[in-house]
């Protein structure tokens, strides 16, 4: 299981990749991913993962996993990283 910080970073790059590639996720799927991201960002400190578990449909979970694999395989980096204050 990923740490809170690792999962936030993973979701950030996933959403940026989706914006770069255009059309990977539907609006509703992006909203679902952003809800998990917002939930994780609502904690001020690193907390044991997770109080709330996010369960996506099988189709969305497949799309998330396959695109994270593509990002890793391509070593894709966003033009501008989302900066977060972890203090």
N, C-alpha and C positions, 0 to 999 in steps of 0.2 A: 504494500500500500504506500502511496506517495505521501510525502509530507505536505502540509498546507501550502507552504511556499512553492514547492515543486509543482503542485497541481495548479496553482495560480499562474505560474510561468508557462506551464504547458497549455492552459486554456488561452492565455494571452497570445501565444504564437499561433495556436490553432485558429483563432478568430482573425488574426492578421493575415494568415495564409489564405483563409477563406475570402477575405476582402481583396487580396492580391489576385487570386485565381477567379473570383467572381462566379457565383452560382453553385458553390459546393453544398452549402446548406440553405434551406429555406429560411424565410424570416422567422417562422415559428421555432425552427431548430436553433437558430442563433439566439433567440430569446431564451430558450431552455439552457443553453450553454452559458449565457450571460447571467442567468439566475444562480447557477452554481458558483460562478466566479464572484458575483456580488456577495453571496453568502459567505464565501471564504474570506473575502476582503473585509467583512464586517467585524472580524476578530482583530484586536489590536496586537495580539501576541501569537506566537506559534502555539497551537493547541493540538492535542491528540486528534487525529482525523478519525472520524468525523462525528459530530453530534447528530447531524442529519445526513442521510445517505441519499444521493441523487441516482435515481433509476431512470435510465432512458429506454426508449423502445429499442428492440433488437436492431432495427434498421439504423436508427440514429447512432447507437453504440458502435455498430460496424463502421459507419461513416467516420466517426470520431477516431476510432482505432486505426483505420486504414489511412486516414490523412495524417495522423501523427507518425505513422510508419513512413509515409512519403516524405514528410518534412525531415525526418531523421536521415533517410536514405539519400535525399538530395542535399542534405546539410543546408537546408534553406534558412536564411536569416532575413528578418524584416529590414527594410531600409532604415527604420527608426524604431528602436526598442521602447516599449512602454516602461517608463521609470516609476518605480514604486518606493515609497519611504517605509522601510521595514523597521524603523525605530518606534 
